[in-house]
Amino acid sequence: MARSTLRRSEPRDADDRIASPCVRECSLDGRDIFRGCGRLREEIRQWRGADDALRLRIRARAGARQAAV
């Protein structure tokens, strides 16, 4: 996905990439989801090498998990 088509309202890091949802609350709940950010272990492992499109998908899935609690 081209950068120009990405939502500019998403939080960005110092490199102008989609920012991590990390809030430094790194403990797992009973579903093996990190309590602070709502991500799975695999999503955290993928984050560093992910392009902005994948980062947006990860953030969306994590947000949906947190909303479902």
C-alpha positions as CSV (number, residue, x, y, z in Angstrom):
1,M,0.0,0.0,0.0
2,A,1.4,3.4,-0.9
3,R,2.2,5.7,1.9
4,S,-0.1,8.4,0.4
5,T,-3.1,6.1,0.8
6,L,-2.5,5.4,4.5
7,R,-4.5,7.2,7.1
8,R,-2.4,10.2,8.4
9,S,-4.3,10.2,11.7
10,E,-2.5,7.1,12.9
11,P,0.2,7.7,15.5
12,R,3.7,7.8,13.9
13,D,7.1,7.2,15.3
14,A,10.3,9.3,14.8
15,D,10.9,7.6,11.5
16,D,7.3,8.6,10.3
17,R,6.2,4.9,10.4
18,I,3.1,3.7,12.1
19,A,3.9,3.8,15.8
20,S,3.8,0.7,18.0
21,P,0.8,0.4,20.3
22,C,3.1,-0.7,23.1
23,V,2.3,0.9,26.5
24,R,5.0,-1.2,28.4
25,E,2.4,-3.4,30.1
26,C,3.9,-6.7,29.0
27,S,1.9,-9.3,30.8
28,L,-0.3,-11.9,29.1
29,D,-4.0,-12.4,29.9
30,G,-5.7,-15.8,29.9
31,R,-5.9,-15.8,26.1
32,D,-2.2,-15.1,25.6
33,I,-2.8,-11.6,24.5
34,F,-0.6,-8.8,25.9
35,R,-2.7,-6.7,28.3
36,G,-1.3,-3.4,27.4
37,C,-1.4,-3.4,23.6
38,G,-3.7,-6.2,22.7
39,R,-1.2,-7.9,20.4
40,L,-0.2,-11.5,20.1
41,R,3.4,-12.7,20.5
42,E,3.7,-13.3,16.8
43,E,2.5,-9.7,16.0
44,I,5.1,-8.3,18.4
45,R,7.8,-10.4,16.6
46,Q,6.6,-9.2,13.2
47,W,6.4,-5.5,14.2
48,R,10.0,-4.4,13.6
49,G,10.1,-5.6,10.0
50,A,6.5,-4.8,9.1
51,D,5.6,-2.2,6.5
52,D,2.9,0.4,7.4
53,A,0.1,-1.7,5.8
54,L,0.9,-4.6,8.1
55,R,1.3,-2.4,11.1
56,L,-2.2,-0.9,10.5
57,R,-3.6,-4.4,10.3
58,I,-1.9,-5.5,13.5
59,R,-3.1,-2.3,15.3
60,A,-6.7,-2.9,14.1
61,R,-6.7,-6.6,15.2
62,A,-5.2,-5.6,18.6
63,G,-7.7,-2.9,19.1
64,A,-10.5,-5.3,18.3
65,R,-9.2,-7.8,20.8
66,Q,-9.1,-5.1,23.5
67,A,-12.6,-3.9,22.7
68,A,-13.9,-7.5,22.9
69,V,-12.9,-7.8,26.6
